[in-house]
Amino acid sequence: MSQPSRRQTLAPHHEPLRVDVGYLGNLLGEVLRDQGGLELYEAVEEARLACISRREKGESPKTLLGDFSDLSVDQATLLVRAFATYFSLTNLAEQVHRTRRRRDYQFEERAQPGSLEAVFSSFKHIDPTRLRDAIDQLSITPVFTAHPTEAIRRTILKKEQRIARALVDRIEMPQRTPVEDHRITEQIRAEVGLIWQTAGQASTRPTVADEVEHILFFLTEVIYRVVPPFREKLEKVAAYYLGSGVVSEKPLVPVRFGSWVGGDMDGNPNVGADTVLATLRRQRSLILHKYRTEVRTLFEHLSQSDARVGISKAILEKTAEYKKQFPSTLGDIPARYHEMPYRSLLWMVWHRLGLTETQEAGGYPAPEALIDDLEIIDQSLTENQGARAGRHLVRRLLTRVRTFGFHLAMLDLRQDAELHRTVLAEYLGDEEFASRDAKERTRLLEEALEKPLKTQASPSEDLSKTLDV
């Protein structure tokens, strides 16, 4: 799929976006010829040029219907699929262009409109201490909602991720060799071909579990990665504009996340106690697995020997405590690592996270206990020339644990208020409950919560489902 016949006017700084769109369009065209043959490619080109012509002439969209009215269902499906793939690639190019524009501003040492630098520069008239207090009190919770029609398969999302990273490589390697350029192009062409050969959506209606997995992809594969850099950027910009003397007394955790998916009983009749429990378990399992993977990375990096650098007393005491608690686990550490105190402690942290994931005795009772262990390592590195020798990796994990806890995202339980009033009237044996004012309903609920749960002889289906939740 080549470029449009008439070039639309773009600002010079957006010209690289046009180049990327043309580059991806040409690769898609090659894939269409390879996978669908020349007939498909020519049909797509004919449709594309017809759309351009209609737009340039200002004709009604209805004029296009006659051109494609004789297409079979299979032909129309392929045509729609080709354009859907093209627009997805165009969206990727636009997202990558945002990275390019951010780099442009950084090279020019200018604040990009809408950036943290631009926002803080507009706060110059505010007292730094007051502004710091306001930042410390920030509590932002983006909430993911369920959109079953957008439940694109994870494998497609991962392929799009790899294409985006390859496009970023093109930006970061402007002086790439022909061999490097060919490698990147072949990588993108392969991903586009795989996308074409993969169904974008399942042939069956997405289940609640499918919707949950769609949201969890973004939480674990995208947001998990960017949360620490965002916090670091916020701290850096705040320090620059507020002054290094205005220091926070607590860790900055401005953003946490929530989700309706798996708990929205009002929007999806298939959501109930079972999906709520399954979603919470899935979220917990995923985030603990992410932590274990990251602790393993810390283990590989923090190879400091106690013969080469100082180690805090707290590290040695915590390791000794764990040696008593998990004697066999510490014995599993290779002998060559025994002189590496950080590795010894991280080995135990990794093991204890495993017990947490499987809900066995000895696991962490709460995120705060894991944070305590990581803070011991952070403090020791700070005190012993480790500020530029691995401490930033520890602090990134600390940021993630403070942000995601052991639950990943808060699960919102949503239900129609009218249904709740109805089942509460049944549970309380108060036929007038729904008609009472809010203050009176609150009083009755508080009284009921102070008493043991009542057993219902023949509860309605709605009441049973509500109590299960």
ABEGO torsion letter per residue (X at the ends): XBBBABBBBBBAAAAAAAAAAAAAAAAAAAAAAAAAEAAAAAAAAAAAAAAAAAAAAGBBAAAAAAAAAABBAAAAAAAAAAAAAAAAAAAAAAAAAAAAAAAAAAAAGBBBBGBAAAAAAAAAABBAAAAAAAAAABBBBBBBBBBAAABBBAAAAAAAAAAAAAAAAAAABAABBAAAAAAAAAAAAAAAAAAAABBABBABBBBAAAAAAAAAAAAAAAAAAAAAAAAAAAAAAAAAAAEAABBBABBBBABBBBBABGABAAABAABBAAAAAAAAAAAAAAAAAAAAAAAAAAAAABABBAAABBBBAAAAAAAAAAAAABAAAAAABBAAAAABAAAAAAAAAAAAAAAAAAGBBGBBABAAAAAAAAAAAAAAAAABGAAABGAAAAAAAAAAAAAAEAAGBBBBBBBBAAAAAAAAAAAAGBAAAAABBAAAAAAAAAAAAABBBBBBABBBAAAAAAAAX
